[in-house]
Amino acid sequence: CKSGKMEGIMKHYKAFIRDVGAVNSMTGDAFFNKEFLQYNAEKGMSTYADVAKDDHLAHGDKLGIVDRLTRTLKSLIRRKMVLDDDVKWSTWLQDILDLYNASPHRGLHGGTPNAWWGDQKAQEVQHSLDSVHNGGQYKQLKVQVGDVVRIYKGKETFTKEDITFSKELYVVVGKSG
């Protein structure tokens, strides 16, 4: 919606939901509007307030995984649009999801998501291993007074996937916490 007004956003969002059926993940300030939250609740869709720049290190890598999934799906959708000259992605999105879920994934040790979701024990073991790994990654971040660093600037709503760091270099002059 070019105007950025909630009335226009809701009009387009409702049309989008009619075409797609449901949405699993969205972020941005507009998505915390009372009308938006109420509409999702009426449709039985959960709304979460995770924000990538605030959540990656503090709570593991769950959003990194979602970010990667999103990039992969966007890439598959773009390829199909170009190869088939068909921009009505909502009509064939399920085909893309089926392809993704039937394909081996390195992060699942060569297994497929379809097989992975059917194996509760494997999920529990992997969650435990990931938690230990992520905790270790967080503890490895050792910035000392005098180090030269760039600052992670985060991402704005609907920006490209690239991580944005400051162009300027900063010297750490003290630590808090």
C-alpha positions as CSV (number, residue, x, y, z in Angstrom):
1,C,0.0,0.0,0.0
2,K,1.7,3.2,-1.1
3,S,-0.1,5.5,1.3
4,G,1.1,3.5,4.3
5,K,-2.3,4.0,6.1
6,M,-3.7,1.1,8.0
7,E,-7.0,1.2,6.1
8,G,-5.1,0.5,2.8
9,I,-2.8,-2.0,4.4
10,M,-5.8,-4.0,5.8
11,K,-7.6,-3.9,2.4
12,H,-4.6,-5.4,0.6
13,Y,-3.8,-7.8,3.5
14,K,-7.4,-9.2,3.5
15,A,-7.2,-9.7,-0.3
16,F,-3.9,-11.5,0.2
17,I,-5.3,-13.8,2.8
18,R,-8.3,-14.6,0.5
19,D,-5.8,-15.7,-2.2
20,V,-3.3,-17.5,0.1
21,G,-5.5,-18.8,2.9
22,A,-3.1,-18.2,5.8
23,V,0.2,-16.6,6.8
24,N,2.8,-18.2,8.9
25,S,5.2,-15.3,9.6
26,M,5.3,-11.5,9.2
27,T,7.2,-8.7,10.9
28,G,7.1,-4.9,11.1
29,D,5.3,-2.2,13.1
30,A,2.2,-2.2,10.9
31,F,1.6,-5.8,11.9
32,F,1.2,-4.9,15.6
33,N,-1.7,-2.6,14.9
34,K,-4.9,-3.4,16.9
35,E,-7.0,-3.9,13.7
36,F,-4.4,-6.2,12.2
37,L,-4.1,-8.3,15.4
38,Q,-7.9,-8.6,15.7
39,Y,-8.3,-9.7,12.1
40,N,-5.7,-12.4,12.5
41,A,-7.3,-13.6,15.8
42,E,-10.7,-13.8,14.0
43,K,-9.0,-16.0,11.3
44,G,-7.3,-18.1,13.9
45,M,-3.8,-17.0,12.9
46,S,-1.2,-16.4,15.7
47,T,0.8,-13.2,15.7
48,Y,4.3,-13.2,17.2
49,A,6.4,-10.2,18.1
50,D,9.9,-11.6,17.4
51,V,12.3,-9.1,15.8
52,A,15.4,-10.5,14.2
53,K,17.9,-7.9,15.3
54,D,16.7,-8.3,18.9
55,D,16.4,-12.1,19.0
56,H,19.2,-13.9,17.2
57,L,21.9,-14.0,19.9
58,A,19.6,-13.8,22.9
59,H,17.4,-16.7,22.0
60,G,19.4,-19.0,19.7
61,D,19.3,-19.1,16.0
62,K,15.5,-19.6,15.4
63,L,15.1,-16.5,13.3
64,G,18.3,-17.2,11.3
65,I,16.7,-20.5,10.3
66,V,13.5,-18.7,9.3
67,D,15.5,-16.1,7.4
68,R,17.2,-18.8,5.5
69,L,14.0,-20.6,4.7
70,T,12.5,-17.4,3.5
71,R,15.4,-16.7,1.2
72,T,15.2,-20.3,-0.2
73,L,11.5,-20.0,-0.8
74,K,11.8,-16.6,-2.4
75,S,14.5,-18.0,-4.7
76,L,12.4,-21.0,-5.7
77,I,9.4,-18.7,-6.4
78,R,11.5,-16.3,-8.5
79,R,12.9,-19.1,-10.6
80,K,9.4,-20.6,-11.3
81,M,8.1,-17.1,-12.2
82,V,10.9,-16.6,-14.7
83,L,11.0,-20.2,-16.1
84,D,7.2,-20.5,-16.5
85,D,6.4,-16.8,-17.1
86,D,3.8,-17.0,-14.4
87,V,3.6,-14.4,-11.6
88,K,0.4,-15.8,-10.0
89,W,2.5,-17.5,-7.3
90,S,-0.4,-18.1,-5.0
91,T,-1.8,-20.7,-7.4
92,W,1.4,-22.8,-7.3
93,L,2.9,-22.0,-3.9
94,Q,1.9,-25.5,-2.6
95,D,4.0,-27.1,-5.3
96,I,7.0,-25.0,-4.2
97,L,6.4,-26.0,-0.5
98,D,6.0,-29.7,-1.4
99,L,9.3,-29.5,-3.4
100,Y,11.1,-27.8,-0.4
101,N,9.7,-30.3,2.1
102,A,10.7,-33.4,0.0
103,S,14.3,-32.1,-0.7
104,P,17.3,-33.1,1.4
105,H,18.6,-30.4,3.7
106,R,22.2,-30.1,5.0
107,G,20.9,-28.7,8.3
108,L,18.8,-31.9,8.7
109,H,21.9,-34.1,8.0
110,G,20.7,-34.9,4.5
111,G,17.1,-35.7,5.7
112,T,14.0,-34.1,4.4
113,P,11.6,-31.8,6.4
114,N,8.8,-34.4,5.7
115,A,10.9,-37.1,7.4
116,W,12.1,-34.8,10.1
117,W,8.7,-33.7,11.3
118,G,7.7,-37.4,11.6
119,D,10.6,-38.1,14.0
120,Q,10.0,-36.5,17.4
121,K,13.0,-38.1,19.1
122,A,15.4,-36.7,16.4
123,Q,13.9,-33.3,16.9
124,E,14.5,-33.4,20.6
125,V,18.1,-34.5,20.2
126,Q,18.8,-31.9,17.6
127,H,17.2,-29.1,19.7
128,S,19.5,-30.1,22.6
129,L,22.6,-30.1,20.4
130,D,21.6,-26.7,18.8
131,S,21.0,-25.2,22.3
132,V,24.5,-26.2,23.4
133,H,26.0,-25.0,20.1
134,N,24.2,-21.6,20.2
135,G,25.1,-21.1,23.9
136,G,28.8,-21.6,23.0
137,Q,28.5,-19.2,20.1
138,Y,27.1,-16.5,22.3
139,K,29.9,-17.0,24.9
140,Q,32.6,-16.8,22.2
141,L,31.8,-13.2,21.5
142,K,34.7,-11.5,23.3
143,V,35.0,-7.8,22.7
144,Q,37.6,-6.1,24.8
145,V,38.3,-2.4,25.6
146,G,40.4,-1.0,22.7
147,D,39.0,-3.4,20.1
148,V,38.0,-1.8,16.8
149,V,34.5,-2.9,15.7
150,R,31.6,-2.2,13.4
151,I,28.1,-1.8,14.8
152,Y,25.3,-4.1,13.6
153,K,22.5,-1.8,12.4
154,G,19.8,-4.4,12.0
155,K,17.3,-4.4,9.2
156,E,14.3,-2.3,8.5
157,T,11.0,-3.8,7.4
158,F,11.0,-5.2,3.9
159,T,14.8,-4.6,3.4
160,K,17.1,-7.0,1.5
161,E,18.5,-10.0,3.2
162,D,22.0,-8.6,3.6
163,I,23.3,-7.9,7.1
164,T,23.9,-4.2,7.6
165,F,26.9,-3.1,9.6
166,S,28.1,0.5,10.1
167,K,30.6,1.8,7.6
168,E,32.3,3.6,10.4
169,L,34.8,1.9,12.7
170,Y,34.4,2.3,16.5
171,V,36.9,1.8,19.3
172,V,35.4,0.1,22.4
173,V,36.0,2.4,25.3
174,G,34.2,0.4,28.0
175,K,31.9,-2.5,28.8
176,S,28.6,-2.6,30.6
177,G,27.0,-5.7,32.0
